[in-house]
Amino acid sequence: MIDWPSIEKAFDWFRRLADCPQDPVFHAEGDVGIHTRMVAEALVSDSEWRRCDAQARTSLFWAALLHDVAKPACTRVESDGRVTSPGHSRRGQIMARRILWRMAVPFRQREEICHMITHHQMPFYLIEREKPHPRIHIVSLQTRCDLLAILAKADANGRVSADRARLFDNIELFRALAHEEGCYAEPKRFASAHSRFLYFRKEDRAADYEAYDDWTGRATLLSGMPASGKSTWLAANAAHAEVISLDELRVALDVEAEEPQGAIIAAARERVRAALRAGRPFIWNATNLSRARRRPLIDLCADYRAKITLRYFETSEKEAARRNAARERPVPARALERMLDHWEPPDLTECHALEVRLT
């Protein structure tokens, strides 16, 4: 469990948020710094938060501090004077992950916090959107709906706006929906891994539908920062497997990591297609750090009815730096920082099976 931060120290860390404006229609209390402090104060005064166990309280506290961390990077003033922050939830998740990784927060707790940030606005609007069920199922597989509702309540209490009553009503409806779907304090359960995989790929598929499983292909996708342990695992566990490695292709084609990667990706995808057409299992060895990077390859495998296992590798910042420095061709620091800007570990909404290896 991470060390409990003093509130004053945490707020000193976030003083830079004080220069970021907010739309007075929804945040008449003032800037992001004021709002963040009000949210944290509302959280720690909430009896529901106080009844949580120590780890949940800590996760919620950090989610409250970090829920708007990306607003300074995303905020813009529109031509009509309104202030918006498009994309701040997803970008905040990525920024928070880097912060918490460098603080050595345990992986599962860190991801619980990060996805509370991803979805921190969802209890405000989910019940008003079309097809809310798949969205709440995604939330339950990435974080906890019960904790997200507590965070949303603090977020609503930590602002001055005319629509607060609607926000509280919608939070309670969010809770009710999560209870109805059996995923309020635990992940949504599906009939099988294949049923879950198809549910998130096919519109209008019922969550309790048990999919007929006649997929025979097998694909393993590795994911993780450079020097996180992927190659070590391959050497120990996949000596006779067909491995499609982007690093090996870079060496073969004499392309540096900082150079355009189009030719590398094209060559690798052609090898994937050949394996899929022949029905051969294979392992794709690359960083695959973002959902956007993983999705095209997952789609390709699904087109060939190949089941997908994602193996995610991670190590500490200090150990990653040591291993990278020892490599024959170290990845440049600038390239590593760019990778962290898109860092999203995989989850069960993307694949049939997920294995996390912390090395």
C-alpha positions as CSV (number, residue, x, y, z in Angstrom):
1,M,0.0,0.0,0.0
2,I,1.3,3.5,-0.8
3,D,2.2,5.8,2.0
4,W,-0.6,8.1,3.2
5,P,0.3,11.7,2.1
6,S,-0.3,14.6,4.3
7,I,-3.1,16.8,2.9
8,E,-1.0,19.9,3.0
9,K,1.9,18.3,1.2
10,A,-0.4,17.0,-1.5
11,F,-2.0,20.4,-2.0
12,D,1.5,22.0,-2.3
13,W,2.1,19.6,-5.2
14,F,-1.0,20.8,-7.0
15,R,-0.6,24.6,-6.6
16,R,0.2,24.7,-10.3
17,L,-3.5,23.9,-10.9
18,A,-4.4,27.3,-9.5
19,D,-3.6,29.0,-12.8
20,C,-6.1,26.9,-14.8
21,P,-9.5,28.5,-15.3
22,Q,-12.8,26.6,-15.4
23,D,-16.2,27.4,-16.9
24,P,-18.2,29.4,-14.3
25,V,-21.4,27.7,-15.3
26,F,-20.2,24.4,-13.9
27,H,-17.4,25.6,-11.6
28,A,-18.3,28.9,-10.1
29,E,-16.0,28.1,-7.2
30,G,-13.0,29.1,-9.2
31,D,-9.9,27.5,-10.8
32,V,-8.9,23.9,-10.9
33,G,-6.7,24.2,-7.8
34,I,-9.7,25.5,-5.7
35,H,-11.9,22.8,-7.1
36,T,-9.3,20.0,-6.3
37,R,-9.0,21.1,-2.7
38,M,-12.7,21.3,-2.3
39,V,-13.1,17.8,-3.7
40,A,-10.5,16.3,-1.4
41,E,-12.1,18.1,1.6
42,A,-15.5,16.8,0.6
43,L,-14.1,13.3,0.3
44,V,-12.4,13.1,3.7
45,S,-15.6,14.5,5.4
46,D,-17.8,11.8,3.7
47,S,-18.9,9.1,6.2
48,E,-19.1,6.6,3.2
49,W,-15.4,7.2,2.5
50,R,-14.5,6.8,6.2
51,R,-16.2,3.4,6.3
52,C,-14.0,2.1,3.4
53,D,-10.9,0.0,4.2
54,A,-7.5,1.7,4.3
55,Q,-6.5,0.8,0.7
56,A,-9.8,2.0,-0.8
57,R,-9.6,5.3,1.2
58,T,-6.0,5.8,-0.1
59,S,-7.0,5.0,-3.7
60,L,-10.0,7.4,-3.5
61,F,-7.8,10.2,-2.0
62,W,-5.3,10.0,-4.8
63,A,-8.0,9.8,-7.4
64,A,-9.5,13.0,-6.0
65,L,-6.2,14.8,-6.1
66,L,-5.4,13.6,-9.6
67,H,-8.9,13.6,-11.3
68,D,-8.3,16.9,-13.0
69,V,-4.5,16.8,-13.3
70,A,-4.7,17.0,-17.1
71,K,-6.9,20.1,-17.2
72,P,-4.0,22.6,-17.6
73,A,-2.9,20.6,-20.7
74,C,-6.4,20.3,-22.1
75,T,-8.2,23.5,-21.2
76,R,-9.1,26.1,-23.9
77,V,-11.3,29.2,-24.0
78,E,-13.8,29.0,-26.9
79,S,-14.7,31.9,-29.1
80,D,-17.9,32.5,-27.1
81,G,-15.9,32.7,-23.9
82,R,-16.8,29.3,-22.5
83,V,-14.1,27.2,-21.0
84,T,-13.7,23.6,-22.0
85,S,-11.3,20.7,-21.2
86,P,-11.9,18.1,-23.9
87,G,-10.2,14.8,-23.3
88,H,-8.9,15.6,-19.8
89,S,-10.2,12.4,-18.2
90,R,-8.3,10.0,-20.5
91,R,-5.2,12.2,-20.6
92,G,-5.4,12.5,-16.8
93,Q,-5.4,8.8,-16.5
94,I,-2.1,8.6,-18.5
95,M,-0.5,11.5,-16.6
96,A,-1.6,9.9,-13.2
97,R,-0.1,6.6,-14.3
98,R,3.3,8.1,-14.8
99,I,3.2,10.0,-11.5
100,L,2.1,6.9,-9.5
101,W,4.5,4.6,-11.2
102,R,7.4,6.9,-10.2
103,M,6.0,6.8,-6.7
104,A,6.2,3.0,-6.8
105,V,2.4,2.6,-6.2
106,P,1.5,-1.2,-6.5
107,F,0.3,-2.0,-10.0
108,R,-3.3,-3.1,-9.2
109,Q,-4.0,-0.2,-6.9
110,R,-2.4,2.2,-9.4
111,E,-4.7,1.0,-12.2
112,E,-7.7,1.2,-9.9
113,I,-6.8,4.9,-9.3
114,C,-6.1,5.6,-12.9
115,H,-9.4,4.3,-14.2
116,M,-11.3,6.1,-11.6
117,I,-9.8,9.2,-13.3
118,T,-10.7,7.8,-16.7
119,H,-14.3,7.4,-15.7
120,H,-14.7,10.1,-13.0
121,Q,-17.4,12.0,-15.0
122,M,-19.4,8.9,-15.9
123,P,-21.7,8.8,-12.9
124,F,-22.8,12.3,-13.8
125,Y,-24.1,11.4,-17.3
126,L,-24.2,7.6,-17.9
127,I,-27.9,7.2,-17.1
128,E,-28.8,9.9,-19.7
129,R,-26.8,8.2,-22.5
130,E,-28.0,5.5,-25.0
131,K,-26.8,2.0,-24.2
132,P,-25.4,2.6,-20.7
133,H,-24.9,-1.1,-19.9
134,P,-21.7,-1.8,-21.9
135,R,-20.2,1.4,-20.4
136,I,-20.8,0.4,-16.9
137,H,-19.5,-3.1,-17.6
138,I,-16.3,-1.6,-18.9
139,V,-16.0,0.5,-15.7
140,S,-16.4,-2.6,-13.6
141,L,-13.6,-4.4,-15.4
142,Q,-11.2,-1.5,-15.0
143,T,-12.0,-0.1,-11.5
144,R,-14.8,-0.3,-8.9
145,C,-18.2,1.2,-9.5
146,D,-18.8,1.7,-5.8
147,L,-15.6,3.7,-5.3
148,L,-16.3,5.6,-8.5
149,A,-19.7,6.7,-7.1
150,I,-18.0,8.0,-3.9
151,L,-15.4,9.9,-6.0
152,A,-18.2,11.4,-8.1
153,K,-20.1,12.5,-5.0
154,A,-17.0,14.3,-3.7
155,D,-16.5,15.9,-7.2
156,A,-20.1,17.2,-7.1
157,N,-19.7,18.5,-3.6
158,G,-16.4,20.2,-4.5
159,R,-18.0,22.6,-6.9
160,V,-20.5,25.5,-7.1
161,S,-23.0,25.0,-9.9
162,A,-26.7,25.2,-10.6
163,D,-26.9,21.5,-11.6
164,R,-25.6,19.8,-8.5
165,A,-29.0,18.3,-7.6
166,R,-29.1,16.6,-11.0
167,L,-25.5,15.3,-10.5
168,F,-26.5,13.7,-7.2
169,D,-29.6,12.2,-8.7
170,N,-27.6,10.7,-11.5
171,I,-24.9,9.3,-9.2
172,E,-27.6,7.4,-7.3
173,L,-29.0,6.1,-10.6
174,F,-25.5,5.0,-11.6
175,R,-25.3,3.1,-8.3
176,A,-28.7,1.5,-9.0
177,L,-27.7,0.4,-12.5
178,A,-24.4,-1.1,-11.2
179,H,-26.4,-3.1,-8.6
180,E,-28.8,-4.3,-11.2
181,E,-26.0,-5.4,-13.4
182,G,-24.2,-7.3,-10.6
183,C,-21.1,-5.1,-10.9
184,Y,-21.4,-2.6,-8.1
185,A,-18.4,-3.8,-6.0
186,E,-17.0,-6.4,-8.3
187,P,-16.3,-6.9,-12.1
188,K,-19.1,-7.9,-14.4
189,R,-19.2,-11.6,-14.8
190,F,-19.7,-13.2,-18.3
191,A,-20.6,-16.8,-19.3
192,S,-17.0,-17.3,-20.7
193,A,-14.0,-15.3,-21.8
194,H,-15.1,-15.7,-25.4
195,S,-18.5,-14.3,-24.5
196,R,-16.9,-11.3,-22.9
197,F,-14.6,-10.7,-25.8
198,L,-17.5,-10.7,-28.3
199,Y,-19.7,-8.7,-26.1
200,F,-17.4,-5.7,-26.3
201,R,-17.0,-6.1,-30.1
202,K,-20.6,-6.7,-31.2
203,E,-23.4,-4.1,-30.8
204,D,-26.7,-5.2,-29.1
205,R,-25.1,-8.4,-27.7
206,A,-26.6,-9.3,-24.3
207,A,-24.2,-9.4,-21.5
208,D,-25.5,-12.8,-20.3
209,Y,-25.3,-14.4,-23.8
210,E,-23.1,-17.5,-23.9
211,A,-21.3,-17.3,-27.3
212,Y,-20.7,-20.4,-29.3
213,D,-16.9,-21.0,-29.3
214,D,-15.5,-22.4,-32.5
215,W,-12.4,-20.2,-32.7
216,T,-9.3,-22.3,-33.1
217,G,-6.5,-19.8,-33.8
218,R,-4.2,-18.6,-31.0
219,A,-2.3,-15.3,-30.9
220,T,-0.2,-13.9,-28.0
221,L,0.5,-10.2,-27.9
222,L,3.2,-8.9,-25.6
223,S,2.9,-5.4,-24.1
224,G,5.2,-3.3,-22.0
225,M,7.8,-0.6,-21.9
226,P,11.3,-1.4,-23.3
227,A,13.4,-3.4,-20.7
228,S,10.3,-4.6,-18.8
229,G,11.1,-8.3,-19.3
230,K,9.5,-9.3,-22.6
231,S,12.6,-10.7,-24.2
232,T,13.7,-12.5,-21.0
233,W,10.3,-14.2,-20.8
234,L,10.5,-15.1,-24.5
235,A,13.9,-16.7,-24.1
236,A,12.7,-18.8,-21.1
237,N,9.2,-19.7,-22.3
238,A,9.0,-19.5,-26.1
239,A,12.2,-21.0,-27.5
240,H,10.3,-22.9,-30.2
241,A,7.4,-20.5,-30.8
242,E,6.9,-18.3,-33.9
243,V,7.9,-14.8,-32.6
244,I,7.3,-11.7,-34.7
245,S,9.5,-9.1,-33.1
246,L,9.6,-5.4,-34.0
247,D,13.1,-5.0,-32.4
248,E,14.5,-7.8,-34.6
249,L,12.9,-6.3,-37.7
250,R,14.4,-2.9,-36.8
251,V,17.9,-4.5,-36.6
252,A,17.3,-6.5,-39.9
253,L,16.0,-3.3,-41.7
254,D,18.5,-1.0,-40.0
255,V,15.8,1.3,-38.6
256,E,16.4,3.2,-35.3
257,A,13.6,3.4,-32.7
258,E,13.3,7.2,-33.2
259,E,13.0,6.9,-37.0
260,P,9.6,6.4,-38.8
261,Q,8.3,2.9,-38.2
262,G,6.0,2.4,-41.1
263,A,8.2,-0.2,-42.9
264,I,8.7,-2.2,-39.7
265,I,5.0,-2.3,-38.9
266,A,4.1,-3.3,-42.5
267,A,6.6,-6.1,-42.5
268,A,5.4,-7.4,-39.1
269,R,1.8,-7.3,-40.1
270,E,2.4,-9.3,-43.2
271,R,4.1,-12.0,-41.1
272,V,1.0,-11.9,-38.8
273,R,-1.3,-12.4,-41.8
274,A,0.8,-15.3,-43.0
275,A,0.6,-17.0,-39.6
276,L,-3.2,-16.4,-39.3
277,R,-3.9,-17.7,-42.8
278,A,-1.9,-20.9,-42.0
279,G,-3.6,-21.3,-38.6
280,R,-0.2,-21.1,-36.8
281,P,-0.1,-19.7,-33.2
282,F,2.4,-16.8,-32.9
283,I,3.7,-14.2,-30.4
284,W,3.8,-10.5,-31.3
285,N,6.7,-8.9,-29.4
286,A,6.4,-5.1,-29.3
287,T,5.6,-2.5,-26.7
288,N,1.9,-2.2,-27.7
289,L,1.5,0.5,-25.0
290,S,-1.8,2.1,-26.0
291,R,-5.2,0.7,-26.7
292,A,-5.0,2.5,-30.1
293,R,-1.8,0.6,-31.0
294,R,-3.2,-2.8,-29.9
295,R,-6.6,-2.4,-31.5
296,P,-5.7,-2.9,-35.2
297,L,-3.8,-6.1,-34.4
298,I,-6.5,-7.4,-32.1
299,D,-9.0,-6.7,-34.9
300,L,-6.9,-8.5,-37.4
301,C,-6.6,-11.6,-35.2
302,A,-10.4,-11.5,-34.6
303,D,-11.0,-11.4,-38.3
304,Y,-9.2,-14.8,-38.5
305,R,-11.0,-16.1,-35.5
306,A,-7.9,-16.3,-33.4
307,K,-8.2,-16.0,-29.6
308,I,-6.0,-13.4,-28.1
309,T,-3.9,-13.5,-25.0
310,L,-2.3,-10.3,-23.8
311,R,0.8,-10.6,-21.7
312,Y,1.7,-7.4,-20.0
313,F,5.2,-6.7,-18.5
314,E,6.2,-4.0,-16.1
315,T,9.1,-3.1,-13.8
316,S,10.1,-0.1,-11.7
317,E,11.4,3.1,-13.1
318,K,14.9,2.5,-11.6
319,E,15.1,-1.1,-12.8
320,A,13.9,-0.2,-16.3
321,A,16.6,2.5,-16.5
322,R,19.3,0.0,-15.4
323,R,18.2,-2.6,-17.9
324,N,17.9,-0.1,-20.7
325,A,21.4,1.2,-20.1
326,A,22.8,-2.3,-20.3
327,R,21.2,-3.0,-23.7
328,E,23.4,-3.2,-26.8
329,R,21.1,-0.6,-28.4
330,P,19.5,1.5,-25.5
331,V,16.2,3.2,-26.3
332,P,16.8,7.0,-26.2
333,A,15.4,8.9,-23.2
334,R,13.3,11.1,-25.6
335,A,11.6,8.0,-27.1
336,L,10.9,6.5,-23.7
337,E,9.2,9.8,-22.5
338,R,7.1,9.8,-25.7
339,M,6.0,6.2,-24.9
340,L,4.9,7.2,-21.4
341,D,2.7,9.9,-23.0
342,H,0.5,7.1,-24.5
343,W,0.9,4.4,-21.7
344,E,-2.3,2.4,-21.2
345,P,-1.8,-1.2,-19.9
346,P,-4.2,-3.7,-21.4
347,D,-7.3,-5.0,-19.6
348,L,-10.0,-7.7,-20.0
349,T,-12.2,-5.5,-22.3
350,E,-9.6,-6.1,-25.0
351,C,-8.8,-9.8,-25.0
352,H,-9.7,-13.4,-24.1
353,A,-7.0,-13.7,-21.5
354,L,-4.7,-11.3,-19.7
355,E,-1.5,-12.1,-17.8
356,V,0.4,-9.4,-15.9
357,R,4.0,-10.0,-15.1
358,L,5.7,-7.6,-12.7
359,T,9.4,-8.2,-13.0
